């Protein structure tokens, strides 16, 4: 009631729902199914899409649709796609903050990256928040009074706090949008400057730990060597100064624990935007950069590995190579070829996660094991061809072999987390201390021909009519009866991307087509948006790149890849 004792519009709208929830108190849990439907609140609409079967099942799914007049978001939100995406991300985080003390309400709001998500959407009706709700019970008995408080008191307050300009921190929203818009501007500026990455001065690259992606406290801010310093104009931060990583072959050297892998890790996630305060807001990488590594035991399907693995014993060919248990060198060669097939223009490689015999074969080993008895053509003998014949750049962390000095265009030394341009010194050393290695790559190099994908062989079912597509964190995709190990796919940033990958593959399976160029088709699907992947109003999907979708396909043991022409 208002101050005069009259019933307010809010109380009038909520009264039927409050009575329904109160009447459910003490009933069996299945009675919650009666909540399916729509409920009008003041300025917004509650839609109950799915009610969990019991208290121990996956939570119920609801949507809160705040009409545009109630939200009254500033017009700067809609001035660019980057700002819209950032604003949706900000609203999701605001809702999460608003319900941080209430575990029954949830939203997929992400961590350090700003991804295109389905958690918050801007529609013709206004702002749509896609939420999860654990309906309260004691055992399997409904706690109706708690449900009434949760849905009619706590939920409206959180929705209005997160999705209306009157309640939002508009200055923080502007900072969030500006940071994302600037990152997109930095990334767009790379090609014209012949760069594949940019690391802004004062960036914080080190993370708290391998499982905590927050910036390390008291970390040493990054500073660019003067010779590699570039200046890029941005729409919100003005001119940004930092290190430009040129196209070509860039070697990152230095002693152990001095920051080599930390720099490469920051560059690898620079394909995504980061939130203000992350420390990597001005670290950007060209969008097709892919980090490759060795991965013992993974499957390989019908891939041409002959540029790197050839002359196997007993005449076995590697032009159309398949295995259920790849070795380290074979798996790294497969990862490289798969990345090129999907359109990668930059490769990121760290010797710590590479197979030694794939990376280098020194002069002494060449003298002992004749070339005709060694199936592996090492990366050191192909890296220049990748640059010159395929137009693929490489950023390589290498602390154990100076043989790469001969082919590096740029050499950056990391020392005490400081970056130094030592290109001239490295080239001088290479000239003075010749290795005597024999070049082992003699054939020309090209991108592999795209394989065909028989989507009808993809099967997300555990039994007829029963699909199972789940994400177990960022490490595993459950697809039907298969568990796809994604631990080596290091550029997956969020488990919601894994869910989107699984649903996209399930959609391809349902269509049952044969894709002549699967990477191209998948890219087109991703460009069409997440809402085309799932017919349901899922709120826990985040847009992956085509490279991570193809990586999952390549590791799926049931995948129906075929060489071109079959």
SEMARKE-311976 format. One line per field, with one value per residue (C-alpha): y, x, z. Coordinates in nm, 4 decimals. Last residue first. Example, Ala and Ser with C-alpha at 12.3 -4.5 7.8 and 13.67 -1.06 7.14 Angstrom:
% SEMARKE-311976
v	-0.1060 / -0.4500
u	1.3670 / 1.2300
w	0.7140 / 0.7800
//
This chain:
% SEMARKE-311976
v	-3.8709 / -3.5714 / -3.3889 / -3.6271 / -3.7449 / -3.6360 / -3.8210 / -3.7427 / -4.0317 / -3.9731 / -3.6071 / -3.4413 / -3.2842 / -3.1709 / -3.0007 / -2.8240 / -2.7230 / -2.5492 / -2.3913 / -2.2568 / -2.1294 / -1.8964 / -1.9491 / -1.7344 / -1.7737 / -1.9794 / -1.9952 / -1.8113 / -2.0685 / -1.9486 / -2.2783 / -2.3233 / -2.3322 / -2.2424 / -1.9657 / -1.7573 / -1.7667 / -1.5472 / -1.5604 / -1.5048 / -1.8333 / -2.0214 / -1.8640 / -1.9641 / -2.3191 / -2.3300 / -2.1991 / -2.4426 / -2.7349 / -2.6866 / -2.9648 / -3.0141 / -3.3346 / -3.2859 / -3.4608 / -3.1592 / -3.3088 / -3.3647 / -3.0003 / -2.8908 / -3.1276 / -2.9793 / -2.6301 / -2.7428 / -2.8855 / -2.5769 / -2.3525 / -2.5557 / -2.5299 / -2.1535 / -2.1387 / -2.3120 / -1.9966 / -1.8814 / -2.1583 / -2.0457 / -2.3324 / -2.6178 / -2.8661 / -2.9345 / -2.9987 / -3.3717 / -3.4753 / -3.7196 / -3.9348 / -4.1169 / -3.8273 / -3.5224 / -3.4438 / -3.1572 / -3.1500 / -2.9014 / -2.5659 / -2.6714 / -3.0002 / -2.8876 / -3.0918 / -3.2349 / -3.5526 / -3.6460 / -3.9134 / -4.0090 / -4.3347 / -4.3862 / -4.1764 / -3.9365 / -3.6575 / -3.8520 / -3.7027 / -3.9443 / -3.7527 / -3.4522 / -3.6080 / -3.3531 / -3.3001 / -3.2185 / -2.8796 / -2.8950 / -2.8294 / -2.4835 / -2.4821 / -2.5718 / -2.6436 / -2.9572 / -2.9341 / -2.9233 / -3.0805 / -2.7843 / -2.9218 / -2.7849 / -2.6483 / -2.4525 / -2.1268 / -1.9384 / -1.5982 / -1.5376 / -1.6706 / -1.4651 / -1.1504 / -1.2276 / -1.2713 / -0.9461 / -0.7535 / -0.8938 / -0.8255 / -0.6069 / -0.6079 / -0.6853 / -0.6639 / -0.9433 / -0.9896 / -1.0536 / -1.1281 / -1.1150 / -1.0257 / -1.1480 / -1.0212 / -1.1583 / -1.5020 / -1.7571 / -1.7963 / -1.7295 / -2.0457 / -2.2610 / -2.0927 / -2.3738 / -2.3947 / -2.0779 / -2.0648 / -1.8931 / -1.8685 / -1.6096 / -1.7260 / -1.5482 / -1.7298 / -1.5979 / -1.9509 / -1.9361 / -1.6834 / -1.7088 / -2.0775 / -2.1445 / -1.9707 / -2.1909 / -2.5144 / -2.6137 / -2.5052 / -2.7000 / -3.0284 / -3.2633 / -3.5876 / -3.9267 / -3.9725 / -4.2680 / -4.0926 / -3.7957 / -4.0078 / -4.0506 / -3.9872 / -3.6795 / -3.5245 / -3.5859 / -3.3932 / -3.1099 / -3.0509 / -3.1773 / -2.9201 / -2.8454 / -3.1736 / -3.3767 / -3.1601 / -3.2016 / -2.8699 / -2.7506 / -2.5864 / -2.4856 / -2.2417 / -2.1856 / -1.9253 / -1.9513 / -1.6570 / -1.6591 / -1.9334 / -2.0258 / -2.3493 / -2.5619 / -2.3722 / -2.4586 / -2.8232 / -2.8401 / -2.7031 / -2.9201 / -3.2271 / -3.1525 / -3.1112 / -3.4421 / -3.6234 / -3.4836 / -3.5773 / -3.9160 / -3.9663 / -4.2280 / -4.2898 / -4.2465 / -4.1118 / -3.9896 / -3.9083 / -3.7780 / -3.9636 / -4.2733 / -4.6019 / -4.7197 / -4.9936 / -4.7389 / -4.3826 / -4.1644 / -3.8517 / -3.6392 / -3.2601 / -3.1699 / -3.5128 / -3.4518 / -3.4531 / -3.5136 / -3.7973 / -3.7804 / -3.7436 / -3.8624 / -3.7443 / -3.9595 / -3.7199 / -3.3539 / -3.1356 / -2.7669 / -2.5062 / -2.1570 / -2.0043 / -1.6435 / -1.5765 / -1.2629 / -1.0539 / -1.0042 / -0.7420 / -0.6437 / -0.3058 / -0.4315 / -0.6859 / -0.5546 / -0.6985 / -0.3670 / -0.2872 / -0.6114 / -0.7992 / -0.8401 / -1.1665 / -1.2501 / -1.1120 / -1.4478 / -1.5822 / -1.2568 / -1.2752 / -1.6385 / -1.5498 / -1.2798 / -1.5124 / -1.7834 / -1.5587 / -1.3955 / -1.4363 / -1.7724 / -1.9602 / -1.7519 / -1.5531 / -1.5796 / -1.4727 / -1.5301 / -1.3467 / -1.4812 / -1.2633 / -1.0042 / -0.7451 / -0.7499 / -0.3915 / -0.2883 / -0.0115 / 0.3379 / 0.4202 / 0.7520 / 0.8672 / 0.6516 / 0.6683 / 0.6376 / 0.4815 / 0.6059 / 0.3688 / 0.4445 / 0.1959 / 0.0916 / -0.1885 / -0.0011 / 0.1651 / -0.1686 / -0.1830 / -0.1690 / -0.4224 / -0.3540 / -0.5654 / -0.7571 / -0.6295 / -0.8206 / -1.0743 / -0.9989 / -1.2248 / -1.5463 / -1.7793 / -2.1456 / -2.1220 / -1.8596 / -1.4908 / -1.3884 / -1.2066 / -0.9749 / -0.6390 / -0.3805 / -0.0662 / -0.0131 / -0.1774 / -0.5107 / -0.5226 / -0.8296 / -0.9436 / -0.6219 / -0.4999 / -0.1490 / -0.1574 / -0.5088 / -0.4138 / -0.1213 / -0.3405 / -0.4973 / -0.1576 / -0.0418 / -0.3588 / -0.3031 / 0.0592 / -0.0413 / -0.2932 / -0.0403 / 0.2301 / 0.0000 / -0.0914 / 0.2654 / 0.3842 / 0.1203 / 0.2259 / 0.5842 / 0.4661 / 0.2812 / 0.1240 / 0.2059 / 0.4729 / 0.3350 / 0.0167 / -0.3397 / -0.4503 / -0.2819 / -0.3364 / -0.7086 / -0.7450 / -0.5766 / -0.7754 / -1.1054 / -1.0444 / -0.9636 / -1.1546 / -1.4460 / -1.5144 / -1.4041 / -1.6097 / -1.9114 / -1.8882 / -1.8851 / -2.1781 / -2.4167 / -2.7099 / -3.0602 / -3.2779 / -3.2595 / -2.9207 / -2.7117 / -2.3922 / -2.3358 / -2.3055 / -2.0279 / -1.9695 / -1.6481 / -1.5111 / -1.1314 / -0.9600 / -0.5838 / -0.4179 / -0.5464 / -0.5132 / -0.7115 / -0.6406 / -0.9636 / -1.0667 / -1.4173 / -1.5100 / -1.4182 / -1.2348 / -1.2456 / -0.9888 / -1.1737 / -1.1659 / -1.3724 / -1.4540 / -1.3441 / -1.6603 / -1.5673 / -1.7052 / -1.7000 / -1.9674 / -1.8706 / -1.5451 / -1.3379 / -1.2457 / -1.1562 / -0.7908 / -0.8666 / -1.1295 / -0.8824 / -0.6205 / -0.8762 / -0.9556 / -0.5835 / -0.5247 / -0.8042 / -0.6646 / -0.3233 / -0.4638 / -0.6327 / -0.3149 / -0.1058 / -0.3330 / -0.3353 / 0.0469 / 0.3466 / 0.1386 / 0.1834 / 0.5504 / 0.5934 / 0.5716 / 0.2873 / 0.3872 / 0.0422 / 0.1195 / 0.2691 / -0.0166 / -0.2910 / -0.5206 / -0.8853 / -1.1185 / -1.4732 / -1.8004 / -2.1363 / -2.3843 / -2.5334 / -2.8638 / -3.1466 / -3.1994 / -3.0078 / -3.2057 / -3.1829 / -2.8338 / -2.5849 / -2.4499 / -2.1337 / -1.9170 / -1.5712 / -1.2653 / -0.9389 / -0.5893 / -0.2352 / -0.3255 / -0.7013 / -0.9154 / -1.2925 / -1.5351 / -1.9150 / -2.2260 / -2.1932 / -2.5024 / -2.7176 / -2.6223 / -2.8929 / -3.1458 / -3.0622 / -3.2084 / -2.9613 / -2.7968 / -2.4393 / -2.4272 / -2.1973 / -1.9321 / -1.9479 / -1.9090 / -1.6261 / -1.4359 / -1.4897 / -1.3537 / -1.0511 / -0.9413 / -0.7143 / -0.5483 / -0.5020 / -0.3252 / -0.1139 / 0.0137 / -0.0698 / 0.2396 / 0.3174 / 0.6849 / 0.6386 / 0.3631 / 0.0000
u	3.5926 / 3.7285 / 3.8757 / 3.9775 / 3.6972 / 3.6051 / 3.3221 / 3.3968 / 3.3338 / 3.6589 / 3.5825 / 3.9231 / 3.9072 / 3.5515 / 3.6526 / 3.9403 / 3.7042 / 3.4777 / 3.7837 / 3.9115 / 3.5683 / 3.5717 / 3.3349 / 3.0299 / 2.9043 / 2.6029 / 2.4442 / 2.1142 / 1.9343 / 1.6086 / 1.5552 / 1.6017 / 1.9784 / 2.2499 / 2.0628 / 2.0435 / 2.4216 / 2.4740 / 2.4690 / 2.8469 / 2.8829 / 2.6892 / 2.8962 / 3.2166 / 3.0831 / 3.0236 / 3.3716 / 3.5404 / 3.3368 / 3.4415 / 3.2705 / 3.0116 / 2.8083 / 2.4598 / 2.2781 / 2.0816 / 2.0483 / 2.4249 / 2.4954 / 2.2619 / 2.4363 / 2.7718 / 2.6373 / 2.4970 / 2.8331 / 3.0267 / 2.7822 / 2.8273 / 3.2063 / 3.1781 / 2.9778 / 3.2696 / 3.4733 / 3.8012 / 3.8796 / 4.2182 / 4.4115 / 4.2666 / 4.4992 / 4.2501 / 3.9720 / 3.9191 / 3.5996 / 3.3932 / 3.1965 / 2.8675 / 2.6548 / 2.8784 / 3.0260 / 3.2687 / 3.5576 / 3.8188 / 3.6420 / 3.4078 / 3.2360 / 3.0198 / 2.7157 / 2.5412 / 2.3430 / 2.0655 / 1.8013 / 1.5825 / 1.7654 / 2.0322 / 2.3264 / 2.2595 / 2.4919 / 2.5860 / 2.8042 / 2.8104 / 2.5355 / 2.7687 / 2.9904 / 3.2717 / 3.4849 / 3.8521 / 3.9866 / 4.3090 / 4.6106 / 4.7673 / 5.0742 / 5.4434 / 5.7016 / 5.9198 / 6.2814 / 6.2526 / 6.5558 / 6.7953 / 7.1282 / 7.2526 / 7.6086 / 7.5280 / 7.7016 / 7.8280 / 7.9342 / 7.6430 / 7.3819 / 7.5369 / 7.5116 / 7.1490 / 7.0700 / 7.2460 / 7.0596 / 6.7229 / 6.7779 / 6.4682 / 6.4194 / 6.1089 / 6.1180 / 5.9699 / 6.3052 / 6.4506 / 6.2347 / 6.4296 / 6.2451 / 6.3832 / 6.2319 / 6.2705 / 6.3732 / 6.5070 / 6.8719 / 6.8001 / 6.5835 / 6.8926 / 6.9456 / 6.7655 / 6.6571 / 6.4672 / 6.2141 / 5.8769 / 5.7551 / 5.5300 / 5.4656 / 5.3177 / 5.1447 / 5.1762 / 5.1654 / 5.4785 / 5.7012 / 5.5966 / 5.5037 / 5.8064 / 6.0249 / 5.8831 / 5.9266 / 6.2854 / 6.2614 / 5.9340 / 6.1183 / 6.0618 / 5.9851 / 6.0132 / 6.3863 / 6.5519 / 6.6027 / 6.7543 / 7.0301 / 7.0388 / 7.3904 / 7.4922 / 7.1455 / 7.1532 / 7.4823 / 7.3514 / 7.0388 / 6.6878 / 6.4366 / 6.0694 / 5.8922 / 6.1605 / 6.1184 / 5.7415 / 5.5917 / 5.4278 / 5.7354 / 5.8575 / 5.5686 / 5.4018 / 5.1554 / 5.0627 / 4.9225 / 4.7092 / 4.4694 / 4.2111 / 4.0493 / 4.2804 / 4.5773 / 4.4703 / 4.4135 / 4.7611 / 4.9280 / 4.7262 / 4.8063 / 5.1800 / 5.1529 / 4.9685 / 5.2258 / 5.5151 / 5.3584 / 5.2305 / 4.8801 / 4.6494 / 4.3327 / 4.5124 / 4.4353 / 4.6569 / 4.5517 / 4.8791 / 5.0685 / 5.1512 / 5.2832 / 5.5853 / 5.6988 / 5.8378 / 5.7031 / 5.8511 / 5.6610 / 5.5610 / 5.5948 / 5.4837 / 5.3127 / 5.0630 / 4.7558 / 4.4695 / 4.2196 / 4.1242 / 4.3663 / 4.2730 / 4.4549 / 4.6956 / 4.9850 / 4.8999 / 5.1753 / 5.0930 / 4.9286 / 4.8092 / 4.5902 / 4.5849 / 4.2822 / 4.1587 / 4.4776 / 4.5956 / 4.5183 / 4.6733 / 4.5358 / 4.2725 / 4.5236 / 4.5441 / 4.2044 / 4.0959 / 3.8471 / 3.7114 / 3.8905 / 3.8346 / 3.9249 / 4.1911 / 4.4332 / 4.3983 / 4.7018 / 4.8974 / 4.8607 / 4.9722 / 5.2727 / 5.3857 / 5.3476 / 5.5328 / 5.8382 / 5.8171 / 6.1553 / 6.0802 / 6.3332 / 6.5876 / 6.5139 / 6.3759 / 6.0652 / 6.1144 / 5.9002 / 5.8711 / 5.6760 / 5.4143 / 5.5400 / 5.4642 / 5.3836 / 5.4846 / 5.2940 / 5.1487 / 4.7760 / 4.6690 / 4.3279 / 4.1598 / 3.8058 / 3.8089 / 4.1562 / 4.4701 / 4.7640 / 5.1265 / 5.4033 / 5.7088 / 5.9208 / 6.2538 / 6.1754 / 6.1349 / 5.7818 / 5.7050 / 5.4932 / 5.3934 / 5.5737 / 5.3215 / 5.2468 / 4.9169 / 4.8783 / 4.5866 / 4.2809 / 4.2816 / 4.2918 / 4.3442 / 4.7004 / 4.7759 / 4.7337 / 4.7981 / 5.0961 / 5.0334 / 4.9690 / 4.9764 / 5.1769 / 5.2632 / 5.0194 / 5.0923 / 4.9976 / 4.9715 / 4.9895 / 5.1334 / 5.1737 / 5.0645 / 4.7534 / 4.6808 / 4.6902 / 4.4467 / 4.1353 / 4.2695 / 4.3313 / 3.9813 / 3.8258 / 4.0172 / 3.9013 / 3.5366 / 3.5788 / 3.7366 / 3.4841 / 3.1906 / 3.3159 / 3.4130 / 3.0658 / 2.8967 / 3.1091 / 2.9928 / 2.6332 / 2.6273 / 2.2866 / 1.9755 / 1.7992 / 1.9513 / 1.7542 / 1.8744 / 2.0796 / 1.9044 / 1.5629 / 1.6238 / 1.7776 / 1.4814 / 1.2302 / 1.4071 / 1.4360 / 1.0727 / 0.8276 / 1.0425 / 1.2557 / 0.9999 / 0.7262 / 0.9596 / 1.0420 / 0.6690 / 0.6064 / 0.8637 / 0.7685 / 0.8236 / 1.0756 / 1.3364 / 1.2612 / 1.2105 / 1.3203 / 1.3059 / 1.6581 / 1.6338 / 1.8496 / 1.8395 / 1.8089 / 1.7881 / 1.6048 / 1.6368 / 1.3696 / 1.0807 / 1.2548 / 1.5402 / 1.8649 / 1.9988 / 2.1504 / 2.2727 / 2.3063 / 2.6733 / 2.9169 / 3.2295 / 3.3889 / 3.6759 / 3.7790 / 3.4955 / 3.1620 / 2.8082 / 2.6021 / 2.3175 / 2.2009 / 1.9296 / 1.9126 / 2.2546 / 2.1286 / 2.4113 / 2.5584 / 2.2130 / 2.2825 / 2.6413 / 2.5229 / 2.2679 / 2.5388 / 2.7617 / 2.4857 / 2.4232 / 2.7923 / 2.8059 / 2.5013 / 2.6676 / 2.9909 / 2.8065 / 2.6149 / 2.9318 / 3.1147 / 2.8177 / 2.8308 / 2.6157 / 2.3584 / 2.4881 / 2.5595 / 2.1798 / 2.1615 / 1.9467 / 1.5908 / 1.5233 / 1.1599 / 1.0811 / 1.2647 / 1.0630 / 1.2449 / 1.2143 / 1.3101 / 1.3591 / 1.3417 / 1.5147 / 1.4730 / 1.7847 / 1.9418 / 1.7951 / 1.8429 / 1.5335 / 1.3110 / 1.1826 / 1.3196 / 1.0741 / 1.1397 / 1.0402 / 0.9089 / 0.8681 / 0.8692 / 0.7690 / 0.8886 / 0.7795 / 0.5638 / 0.5447 / 0.3507 / 0.3729 / 0.4249 / 0.4035 / 0.5191 / 0.4403 / 0.2174 / 0.5277 / 0.5956 / 0.3406 / 0.6133 / 0.7764 / 0.4970 / 0.2819 / 0.3725 / 0.3520 / 0.1972 / -0.0814 / 0.1751 / 0.3277 / -0.0096 / -0.1143 / 0.2078 / 0.1599 / -0.1969 / -0.0926 / 0.2060 / 0.0190 / -0.1935 / 0.1073 / 0.2981 / 0.0002 / -0.0247 / -0.3140 / -0.4420 / -0.3533 / -0.2774 / 0.0999 / 0.1034 / 0.0000
w	-5.0953 / -5.2847 / -4.9883 / -4.7101 / -4.4824 / -4.1325 / -3.9585 / -3.5954 / -3.3527 / -3.1590 / -3.0965 / -3.0746 / -3.4208 / -3.3624 / -3.0371 / -3.2117 / -3.4942 / -3.2447 / -3.0787 / -3.4093 / -3.5186 / -3.2198 / -2.9296 / -2.8472 / -2.4925 / -2.3873 / -2.0427 / -2.0889 / -2.2987 / -2.4544 / -2.6378 / -3.0128 / -2.9661 / -3.2168 / -3.3981 / -3.0800 / -3.0575 / -3.3598 / -3.7406 / -3.7370 / -3.5502 / -3.8161 / -4.0942 / -3.9147 / -3.8879 / -4.2618 / -4.3390 / -4.1023 / -4.2358 / -4.5989 / -4.7963 / -4.5233 / -4.5508 / -4.4132 / -4.1281 / -4.0100 / -3.6608 / -3.6409 / -3.7298 / -3.4490 / -3.2068 / -3.3080 / -3.2398 / -2.9048 / -2.7977 / -2.9066 / -2.7215 / -2.4036 / -2.4398 / -2.4859 / -2.1634 / -1.9915 / -2.0475 / -2.2028 / -2.4500 / -2.5788 / -2.4239 / -2.6245 / -2.4512 / -2.1734 / -2.4237 / -2.3649 / -2.5434 / -2.3369 / -2.5782 / -2.5207 / -2.6370 / -2.6386 / -2.2984 / -2.3525 / -2.1085 / -1.9856 / -1.9695 / -1.6909 / -1.7469 / -2.0360 / -2.1331 / -2.4385 / -2.3747 / -2.6157 / -2.5538 / -2.8544 / -2.9197 / -2.6525 / -2.5350 / -2.8213 / -2.9386 / -3.2543 / -3.5256 / -3.8204 / -3.9993 / -3.9972 / -4.2642 / -4.2569 / -4.5671 / -4.5235 / -4.6217 / -4.8283 / -4.6108 / -4.6363 / -4.8538 / -4.8272 / -5.0960 / -5.0598 / -4.9408 / -4.5646 / -4.3958 / -4.3943 / -4.2727 / -3.9447 / -3.9307 / -3.6178 / -3.7048 / -3.4028 / -3.5375 / -3.7756 / -3.5318 / -3.2536 / -3.4631 / -3.5486 / -3.1801 / -3.0883 / -3.3568 / -3.2488 / -2.8789 / -2.8223 / -2.4450 / -2.2372 / -1.8565 / -1.6460 / -1.4693 / -1.8148 / -2.1170 / -2.4431 / -2.7607 / -3.0940 / -3.4175 / -3.7705 / -3.6442 / -3.8949 / -3.7944 / -3.4268 / -3.4248 / -3.3812 / -3.0438 / -2.8671 / -2.5034 / -2.4145 / -2.6954 / -2.6837 / -3.0423 / -3.2045 / -3.5580 / -3.8614 / -4.1469 / -4.5017 / -4.6512 / -4.8698 / -4.6895 / -4.3259 / -4.3145 / -4.5303 / -4.2727 / -3.9949 / -4.1865 / -4.0998 / -3.7346 / -3.7112 / -3.7500 / -4.0428 / -3.8650 / -4.0366 / -3.9599 / -4.1377 / -4.4714 / -4.2872 / -4.1368 / -3.7608 / -3.6222 / -3.8210 / -3.7990 / -3.4246 / -3.4036 / -3.6184 / -3.4100 / -3.4698 / -3.3434 / -3.2697 / -3.3454 / -3.1668 / -2.8562 / -2.8399 / -2.7344 / -2.4135 / -2.2604 / -2.6083 / -2.6338 / -2.9712 / -3.0959 / -3.4626 / -3.6585 / -3.9741 / -3.8658 / -4.1304 / -4.0062 / -4.2238 / -4.0813 / -3.7277 / -3.8196 / -3.9750 / -3.6626 / -3.4247 / -3.6349 / -3.6268 / -3.2514 / -3.2161 / -3.4260 / -3.2238 / -2.8894 / -2.9989 / -3.1305 / -2.9841 / -3.1877 / -3.5181 / -3.8628 / -4.1458 / -4.4999 / -4.6448 / -4.3719 / -4.5766 / -4.4364 / -4.6383 / -4.4012 / -4.1548 / -4.1843 / -4.4576 / -4.3520 / -4.0527 / -4.0874 / -4.4419 / -4.4652 / -4.1853 / -4.4112 / -4.1707 / -4.1922 / -3.8229 / -3.5307 / -3.1816 / -2.8712 / -2.6712 / -2.6199 / -2.6737 / -2.8127 / -2.8488 / -3.0684 / -2.9787 / -3.2456 / -3.3680 / -3.5906 / -3.4133 / -3.4314 / -3.0756 / -2.8138 / -2.4816 / -2.3758 / -2.1322 / -1.9988 / -1.6405 / -1.5470 / -1.3956 / -1.6694 / -1.8191 / -2.0940 / -2.4679 / -2.6422 / -2.9057 / -2.6471 / -2.4726 / -2.6619 / -2.6155 / -2.2393 / -2.2443 / -2.4614 / -2.2186 / -1.9199 / -2.1094 / -2.1451 / -1.8006 / -1.6315 / -1.4644 / -1.6803 / -1.8634 / -2.1742 / -2.5262 / -2.7174 / -3.0915 / -3.3446 / -3.6967 / -3.9383 / -3.8596 / -3.6124 / -3.2376 / -3.1396 / -2.7911 / -2.6169 / -2.6296 / -2.6414 / -2.7953 / -2.6770 / -2.4183 / -2.5598 / -2.9391 / -2.9615 / -3.1373 / -3.1638 / -3.0777 / -3.1432 / -2.9438 / -3.0845 / -3.0850 / -2.7519 / -2.5756 / -2.4365 / -2.0676 / -1.8800 / -1.5211 / -1.2588 / -1.0484 / -0.6969 / -0.6919 / -0.9679 / -1.1960 / -1.1622 / -1.3649 / -1.0657 / -1.1566 / -1.2863 / -1.0265 / -0.9414 / -1.3015 / -1.4547 / -1.7493 / -1.5856 / -1.8644 / -1.7851 / -2.1534 / -2.3894 / -2.5536 / -2.9239 / -3.1443 / -3.5083 / -3.6485 / -4.0070 / -3.9012 / -4.1196 / -3.9919 / -3.6208 / -3.6094 / -3.5879 / -3.2686 / -3.1087 / -3.2026 / -3.0589 / -2.7380 / -2.7271 / -2.7585 / -2.4775 / -2.2412 / -2.3322 / -2.2612 / -1.9148 / -1.8305 / -1.9407 / -1.7250 / -1.4277 / -1.4751 / -1.5146 / -1.1826 / -1.2397 / -1.0360 / -1.2423 / -1.5605 / -1.5139 / -1.5734 / -1.2734 / -0.9803 / -1.1372 / -1.1774 / -0.8313 / -0.6556 / -0.8577 / -0.7693 / -0.3945 / -0.3152 / -0.5368 / -0.6498 / -0.3417 / -0.0827 / -0.2473 / -0.2802 / 0.0900 / 0.1719 / -0.0611 / 0.0846 / -0.1357 / 0.0018 / -0.1801 / 0.0957 / 0.2403 / -0.0709 / -0.2404 / -0.6192 / -0.7530 / -1.0088 / -1.3167 / -1.5160 / -1.8670 / -1.8485 / -2.1360 / -2.1743 / -2.3882 / -2.6008 / -2.9376 / -2.7887 / -2.6033 / -2.4596 / -2.1279 / -2.0405 / -2.4099 / -2.4197 / -2.6513 / -2.4390 / -2.2096 / -2.0415 / -1.6770 / -1.5260 / -1.6848 / -1.6013 / -1.6404 / -1.4059 / -1.0741 / -0.8097 / -0.5380 / -0.4038 / -0.2542 / -0.1033 / -0.4432 / -0.5751 / -0.6668 / -0.7678 / -1.0153 / -1.1508 / -1.2001 / -1.3732 / -1.6203 / -1.6731 / -1.7467 / -2.0041 / -2.1821 / -2.1760 / -2.3193 / -2.6045 / -2.6826 / -2.6641 / -2.9073 / -3.1454 / -3.1590 / -3.0544 / -2.8658 / -2.5119 / -2.5838 / -2.5972 / -2.2192 / -2.0822 / -1.9920 / -1.8385 / -1.7529 / -2.0923 / -2.2668 / -2.1007 / -1.8592 / -1.9599 / -1.6736 / -1.7927 / -1.6024 / -1.6072 / -1.3212 / -1.1692 / -1.2775 / -1.0704 / -0.6962 / -0.5835 / -0.8223 / -1.1796 / -1.2413 / -1.3834 / -1.7330 / -1.9183 / -1.6328 / -1.7859 / -1.5586 / -1.7270 / -1.6454 / -1.5668 / -1.2661 / -1.2709 / -1.5156 / -1.4854 / -1.7742 / -1.7867 / -1.6039 / -1.2313 / -1.2308 / -1.2546 / -0.8898 / -0.7989 / -0.8771 / -0.5448 / -0.3343 / -0.1426 / 0.1888 / 0.0613 / -0.2856 / -0.1654 / -0.0689 / -0.4159 / -0.5857 / -0.3533 / -0.4262 / -0.7986 / -0.7859 / -0.5717 / -0.7812 / -1.0189 / -0.7490 / -0.5198 / -0.7953 / -0.8998 / -0.5428 / -0.3028 / -0.1252 / 0.2368 / 0.1754 / 0.2129 / -0.0501 / 0.0000
//
